Amino acid sequence: MTDATELNEAAVRARCEAATEGPWFGSAGGLHVYGATPGDEVAELRRPADADFVRHARTDLPAALDEITRLRAALDEARAERDRWQRRADQNEEWWRREDARAEAAEKERDDAERRVTAALTETLSALDRESAALARAEAAESALAAVRALDFDVSLGDVLSVMPKCHKRDCYCNGTGDGEPQHVVIAVANAYRAAIGRLLAVLPAPTTPERSESGG
């Protein structure tokens, strides 16, 4: 059901257009209302105020209808502008949501990259340490090899005789008087080579404990 206070603009405008053409005028006494054509009486009222109201209604009502139409058009335009701004705000909000998501993803990627760089740097430093240790061992081995190459490993008869156990047996080979006991010669040779090995060990670097990998292998 239509609200009793709702204005039916079309019906009101139709009544205005069907009424006597305006503007309307009042009589000298104020009780008669006439149309635009002289002598065309529209109404006769008992109170001057009522006659004045009717006379002005002929122009006031159409003007009010025109103002209502203008205001409705302005309202529609304002609502359309509001809707446009609302859509733009929604688009901006969606854009900011995407930007926030991208920023979070970029920040996560940056953190992951920093962790990877840190891990790579740590591994590089560890590898450098291992390379430095290996280089030091290689240099020590090279020095030891040079020292070994400089050693005289020739065991002469003099070396054997210098370490041969003293034997006072009359017929021992050791003193060159006969077919002595051969074990004396064997012992002397072994002692001479033992002395040569001692000289070798003296120039070799001390053995080191092999490095264990981080994985425990």
PyMOL commands that set and color helices and strands:
alter all, ss='L'
color gray80, all
select helices_A, chain A and resi 9-18+48-150+157-163+173-175+182-203
alter helices_A, ss='H'
color red, helices_A
select strands_A, chain A and resi 25-26+32-34+41-44
alter strands_A, ss='S'
color yellow, strands_A
deselect
rebuild
show_as cartoon
